[in-house]
């Protein structure tokens, strides 16, 4: 396992309070006493075979306050999957993060095929740029691509093997937009530099800091925190458990409604 390194959270950031339970969850989300690996510029962090050095806790508590952060907005251009899917995976990630790229290439496509396509899972992206100006620029550009319905194509291009090593300067972001099939590049440039893009990225960023995330990638699955580019099995277990819990809750509700109708 590569050595773990933590990202630095700006001292001006203050946790948001979503409810008393989130205070406890944020401590857990520190993340679940894991050693979150935030990739640096070392050879180990850029290696395509690197795996985040974290302490996974797939049996960690599920926090209702965190589950409520799922937007389930049909108009969300940075999400995929049914709005009414029983399980929502929220990902807080940075385009300059090597382990985010590993998840995007190695795990996410399999999750989409296995769970999103059959309606079990919805994936909601949160821009969480923590590595400086280029991270911020890439986040705004991804949002701008989304305004033309090409967020996930931009996401795939930006996380392709070797993409982050080329940087995210203005010309490079335009090239990624072209690769993603963004039709109106002039609009893309305007949207990238807009106050709306900055506000959208800032909203996601504050939410991430507010729940105690300090490294990328960080995930919530129906209110359960998962840290780092974990193996597929970790996500599978969490999704299956969340789906089963949702089914049981729905069945219990149906039984209760049936009893009420019979009276």
ROZAGU-772319 format. One record per residue (C-alpha): residue number from 1; residue in three letters; x, z, y. Coordinates in Angstrom, 3 decimals. Last residue first. Layout:
- pos;code;u;w;v
- NUM;ALA;X;Z;Y .
...
END
This chain:
- pos;code;u;w;v
- 263;UNK;-59.934;8.896;-1.154 .
- 262;UNK;-58.641;5.831;-2.941 .
- 261;UNK;-57.240;4.309;0.246 .
- 260;UNK;-55.058;7.373;0.891 .
- 259;UNK;-53.725;7.321;-2.652 .
- 258;UNK;-52.830;3.655;-2.284 .
- 257;UNK;-51.067;4.316;1.004 .
- 256;UNK;-49.028;7.090;-0.634 .
- 255;UNK;-48.111;4.852;-3.553 .
- 254;UNK;-47.053;2.072;-1.201 .
- 253;UNK;-44.939;4.479;0.859 .
- 252;UNK;-43.251;5.728;-2.301 .
- 251;UNK;-42.563;2.150;-3.377 .
- 250;UNK;-41.090;1.329;0.040 .
- 249;UNK;-38.841;4.388;-0.051 .
- 248;UNK;-37.738;3.571;-3.590 .
- 247;UNK;-36.964;-0.007;-2.604 .
- 246;UNK;-34.974;1.122;0.440 .
- 245;UNK;-32.991;3.584;-1.689 .
- 244;UNK;-32.236;0.845;-4.195 .
- 243;UNK;-31.104;-1.497;-1.423 .
- 242;UNK;-28.846;1.194;0.054 .
- 241;UNK;-27.307;1.942;-3.344 .
- 240;UNK;-26.735;-1.749;-4.061 .
- 239;UNK;-25.219;-2.295;-0.613 .
- 238;UNK;-22.850;0.680;-0.917 .
- 237;UNK;-21.746;-0.278;-4.424 .
- 236;UNK;-21.219;-3.926;-3.522 .
- 235;UNK;-19.269;-2.985;-0.409 .
- 234;UNK;-16.833;-0.825;-2.360 .
- 233;UNK;-16.628;-3.376;-5.187 .
- 232;UNK;-15.573;-6.144;-2.805 .
- 231;UNK;-12.380;-4.258;-2.037 .
- 230;UNK;-12.110;-2.446;1.299 .
- 229;UNK;-10.920;-4.105;4.462 .
- 228;UNK;-11.180;-0.927;6.538 .
- 227;UNK;-13.609;1.934;6.834 .
- 226;UNK;-17.112;2.327;5.463 .
- 225;UNK;-19.712;4.382;7.278 .
- 224;UNK;-23.222;4.808;5.839 .
- 223;UNK;-26.045;4.279;8.311 .
- 222;UNK;-27.723;1.394;6.506 .
- 221;UNK;-24.274;-0.036;5.845 .
- 220;UNK;-22.027;0.769;8.810 .
- 219;UNK;-18.639;-0.879;9.066 .
- 218;UNK;-15.238;-0.509;10.696 .
- 217;UNK;-12.660;-3.282;10.800 .
- 216;UNK;-10.911;-2.251;12.892 .
- 215;UNK;-9.788;1.079;14.279 .
- 214;UNK;-11.088;3.763;16.636 .
- 213;UNK;-14.700;4.104;15.502 .
- 212;UNK;-16.255;7.365;16.675 .
- 211;UNK;-19.900;6.380;16.980 .
- 210;UNK;-19.621;5.954;20.747 .
- 209;UNK;-16.415;3.956;20.533 .
- 208;UNK;-18.249;1.295;18.554 .
- 207;UNK;-21.309;1.407;20.799 .
- 206;UNK;-19.107;1.103;23.860 .
- 205;UNK;-17.463;-2.006;22.437 .
- 204;UNK;-20.759;-3.651;21.568 .
- 203;UNK;-22.073;-3.114;25.107 .
- 202;UNK;-18.766;-4.256;26.624 .
- 201;UNK;-18.869;-7.481;24.645 .
- 200;UNK;-22.381;-8.225;25.875 .
- 199;UNK;-21.548;-7.278;29.465 .
- 198;UNK;-18.381;-9.390;29.527 .
- 197;UNK;-20.254;-12.370;28.128 .
- 196;UNK;-23.057;-11.946;30.665 .
- 195;UNK;-20.507;-11.656;33.476 .
- 194;UNK;-19.400;-15.150;32.624 .
- 193;UNK;-15.915;-16.384;31.736 .
- 192;UNK;-16.787;-17.385;28.173 .
- 191;UNK;-20.138;-18.782;29.315 .
- 190;UNK;-18.492;-21.100;31.805 .
- 189;UNK;-15.953;-22.339;29.264 .
- 188;UNK;-18.645;-22.865;26.609 .
- 187;UNK;-20.803;-24.690;29.144 .
- 186;UNK;-17.952;-27.102;29.748 .
- 185;UNK;-17.395;-27.363;25.991 .
- 184;UNK;-20.942;-28.500;25.301 .
- 183;UNK;-21.262;-29.247;21.577 .
- 182;UNK;-19.534;-26.295;19.917 .
- 181;UNK;-18.560;-27.725;16.532 .
- 180;UNK;-16.444;-24.817;15.345 .
- 179;UNK;-13.271;-26.919;15.556 .
- 178;UNK;-14.133;-27.751;19.144 .
- 177;UNK;-14.652;-24.051;19.873 .
- 176;UNK;-11.326;-23.280;18.194 .
- 175;UNK;-9.616;-25.849;20.417 .
- 174;UNK;-11.237;-24.294;23.494 .
- 173;UNK;-9.996;-20.888;22.392 .
- 172;UNK;-6.490;-22.303;21.994 .
- 171;UNK;-6.548;-23.796;25.464 .
- 170;UNK;-7.653;-20.480;26.988 .
- 169;UNK;-5.134;-18.338;25.115 .
- 168;UNK;-6.085;-16.772;21.805 .
- 167;UNK;-2.834;-16.628;19.888 .
- 166;UNK;-1.363;-18.984;17.321 .
- 165;UNK;-0.645;-16.050;14.986 .
- 164;UNK;-4.377;-15.336;14.993 .
- 163;UNK;-5.113;-18.597;13.203 .
- 162;UNK;-2.632;-18.215;10.329 .
- 161;UNK;-5.298;-18.108;7.605 .
- 160;UNK;-8.661;-18.815;9.204 .
- 159;UNK;-10.180;-15.928;11.135 .
- 158;UNK;-10.704;-17.815;14.399 .
- 157;UNK;-12.134;-20.836;12.559 .
- 156;UNK;-14.582;-18.760;10.505 .
- 155;UNK;-15.738;-16.763;13.528 .
- 154;UNK;-16.171;-19.990;15.511 .
- 153;UNK;-18.409;-21.332;12.735 .
- 152;UNK;-20.234;-18.007;12.653 .
- 151;UNK;-20.818;-18.117;16.399 .
- 150;UNK;-21.948;-21.739;16.586 .
- 149;UNK;-25.554;-21.482;17.813 .
- 148;UNK;-24.815;-22.665;21.324 .
- 147;UNK;-24.961;-19.161;22.803 .
- 146;UNK;-22.933;-18.085;19.784 .
- 145;UNK;-19.955;-20.087;20.978 .
- 144;UNK;-20.088;-18.005;24.171 .
- 143;UNK;-20.109;-14.763;22.168 .
- 142;UNK;-17.063;-15.969;20.240 .
- 141;UNK;-15.388;-16.863;23.529 .
- 140;UNK;-16.104;-13.408;24.956 .
- 139;UNK;-14.588;-11.775;21.870 .
- 138;UNK;-11.577;-14.089;21.956 .
- 137;UNK;-10.935;-13.214;25.597 .
- 136;UNK;-11.187;-9.471;24.918 .
- 135;UNK;-8.786;-9.726;21.999 .
- 134;UNK;-6.443;-11.793;24.147 .
- 133;UNK;-6.499;-9.108;26.855 .
- 132;UNK;-5.699;-6.130;24.665 .
- 131;UNK;-5.801;-5.150;21.007 .
- 130;UNK;-9.016;-3.134;20.858 .
- 129;UNK;-11.724;-5.804;20.908 .
- 128;UNK;-14.882;-4.496;19.179 .
- 127;UNK;-17.349;-7.383;19.154 .
- 126;UNK;-20.256;-6.235;17.003 .
- 125;UNK;-21.491;-8.497;14.228 .
- 124;UNK;-24.760;-7.956;12.380 .
- 123;UNK;-24.962;-8.855;8.697 .
- 122;UNK;-28.370;-8.830;6.993 .
- 121;UNK;-28.571;-8.129;3.285 .
- 120;UNK;-31.160;-8.348;0.498 .
- 119;UNK;-32.662;-11.720;1.431 .
- 118;UNK;-31.313;-13.732;-1.503 .
- 117;UNK;-28.796;-15.653;0.635 .
- 116;UNK;-27.579;-12.504;2.351 .
- 115;UNK;-26.822;-10.640;-0.893 .
- 114;UNK;-24.640;-12.557;-3.333 .
- 113;UNK;-23.629;-15.610;-1.309 .
- 112;UNK;-23.263;-13.714;1.959 .
- 111;UNK;-21.384;-10.881;0.248 .
- 110;UNK;-19.014;-13.402;-1.350 .
- 109;UNK;-18.381;-15.053;2.015 .
- 108;UNK;-17.694;-11.601;3.535 .
- 107;UNK;-15.063;-10.537;1.031 .
- 106;UNK;-11.952;-12.703;1.045 .
- 105;UNK;-11.893;-14.684;4.285 .
- 104;UNK;-13.764;-12.445;6.722 .
- 103;UNK;-12.445;-9.259;5.091 .
- 102;UNK;-8.871;-10.519;5.330 .
- 101;UNK;-9.447;-11.596;8.914 .
- 100;UNK;-10.682;-8.120;9.792 .
- 99;UNK;-7.523;-6.856;8.094 .
- 98;UNK;-5.359;-8.962;10.386 .
- 97;UNK;-7.077;-7.788;13.561 .
- 96;UNK;-6.656;-10.236;16.434 .
- 95;UNK;-10.291;-11.318;16.187 .
- 94;UNK;-11.439;-7.713;16.543 .
- 93;UNK;-14.163;-6.067;14.472 .
- 92;UNK;-17.118;-3.686;14.357 .
- 91;UNK;-19.291;-4.827;11.441 .
- 90;UNK;-22.911;-3.754;10.979 .
- 89;UNK;-24.270;-4.216;7.456 .
- 88;UNK;-28.059;-4.117;7.306 .
- 87;UNK;-29.935;-3.523;4.052 .
- 86;UNK;-33.653;-3.960;3.342 .
- 85;UNK;-33.679;-7.415;4.967 .
- 84;UNK;-36.479;-7.622;7.561 .
- 83;UNK;-34.498;-9.636;10.112 .
- 82;UNK;-33.358;-11.941;7.337 .
- 81;UNK;-29.699;-12.852;7.256 .
- 80;UNK;-27.070;-13.677;9.841 .
- 79;UNK;-26.145;-12.016;13.096 .
- 78;UNK;-24.209;-12.927;16.238 .
- 77;UNK;-26.965;-15.155;17.633 .
- 76;UNK;-29.406;-12.245;17.780 .
- 75;UNK;-32.776;-13.846;18.546 .
- 74;UNK;-34.519;-12.388;15.513 .
- 73;UNK;-33.341;-8.946;16.606 .
- 72;UNK;-32.861;-6.507;13.745 .
- 71;UNK;-30.811;-4.324;16.081 .
- 70;UNK;-29.203;-2.060;13.490 .
- 69;UNK;-28.110;1.021;15.454 .
- 68;UNK;-30.962;2.954;13.823 .
- 67;UNK;-28.892;3.331;10.654 .
- 66;UNK;-26.415;5.399;12.684 .
- 65;UNK;-29.069;7.927;13.648 .
- 64;UNK;-30.307;8.008;10.036 .
- 63;UNK;-26.853;9.096;8.793 .
- 62;UNK;-25.917;8.335;5.172 .
- 61;UNK;-23.472;10.779;3.672 .
- 60;UNK;-20.298;9.685;1.912 .
- 59;UNK;-20.496;8.457;-1.689 .
- 58;UNK;-18.530;5.282;-0.939 .
- 57;UNK;-15.760;7.404;0.552 .
- 56;UNK;-12.785;5.143;0.976 .
- 55;UNK;-9.416;6.574;1.930 .
- 54;UNK;-7.671;3.782;3.729 .
- 53;UNK;-4.548;1.678;3.451 .
- 52;UNK;-5.925;-1.739;4.330 .
- 51;UNK;-4.954;-4.429;1.857 .
- 50;UNK;-2.149;-6.901;2.506 .
- 49;UNK;-2.109;-10.152;0.510 .
- 48;UNK;-2.333;-12.424;3.545 .
- 47;UNK;0.614;-10.616;5.069 .
- 46;UNK;0.225;-9.980;8.763 .
- 45;UNK;0.165;-6.211;8.439 .
- 44;UNK;3.189;-6.092;6.145 .
- 43;UNK;5.314;-8.304;8.359 .
- 42;UNK;4.868;-6.001;11.308 .
- 41;UNK;2.942;-7.081;14.379 .
- 40;UNK;0.321;-4.347;14.092 .
- 39;UNK;-2.764;-4.161;11.917 .
- 38;UNK;-5.036;-1.144;12.394 .
- 37;UNK;-5.095;0.762;9.137 .
- 36;UNK;-7.531;3.614;9.081 .
- 35;UNK;-6.231;6.702;7.325 .
- 34;UNK;-9.597;7.966;6.224 .
- 33;UNK;-11.085;11.388;6.989 .
- 32;UNK;-14.533;9.817;6.609 .
- 31;UNK;-13.622;7.553;9.560 .
- 30;UNK;-13.091;9.252;12.231 .
- 29;UNK;-16.543;8.254;11.056 .
- 28;UNK;-16.891;11.716;9.611 .
- 27;UNK;-16.261;13.166;13.038 .
- 26;UNK;-18.612;10.568;14.451 .
- 25;UNK;-21.170;11.478;11.807 .
- 24;UNK;-21.173;15.119;12.850 .
- 23;UNK;-21.713;14.234;16.498 .
- 22;UNK;-24.047;11.505;15.289 .
- 21;UNK;-26.347;14.095;13.769 .
- 20;UNK;-27.040;15.591;17.174 .
- 19;UNK;-28.390;12.316;18.500 .
- 18;UNK;-27.171;8.986;19.818 .
- 17;UNK;-24.431;10.499;21.978 .
- 16;UNK;-21.916;8.033;23.342 .
- 15;UNK;-18.310;9.020;22.895 .
- 14;UNK;-16.148;8.765;26.006 .
- 13;UNK;-13.625;6.014;26.627 .
- 12;UNK;-11.272;6.702;29.512 .
- 11;UNK;-8.448;7.659;27.164 .
- 10;UNK;-8.329;4.139;25.773 .
- 9;UNK;-8.432;4.311;21.957 .
- 8;UNK;-5.115;3.523;20.347 .
- 7;UNK;-5.194;1.830;16.984 .
- 6;UNK;-3.990;3.760;13.961 .
- 5;UNK;-1.198;2.742;11.638 .
- 4;UNK;-1.212;3.051;7.864 .
- 3;UNK;1.821;2.052;5.877 .
- 2;UNK;1.279;-0.794;3.511 .
- 1;UNK;0.000;0.000;0.000 .
END
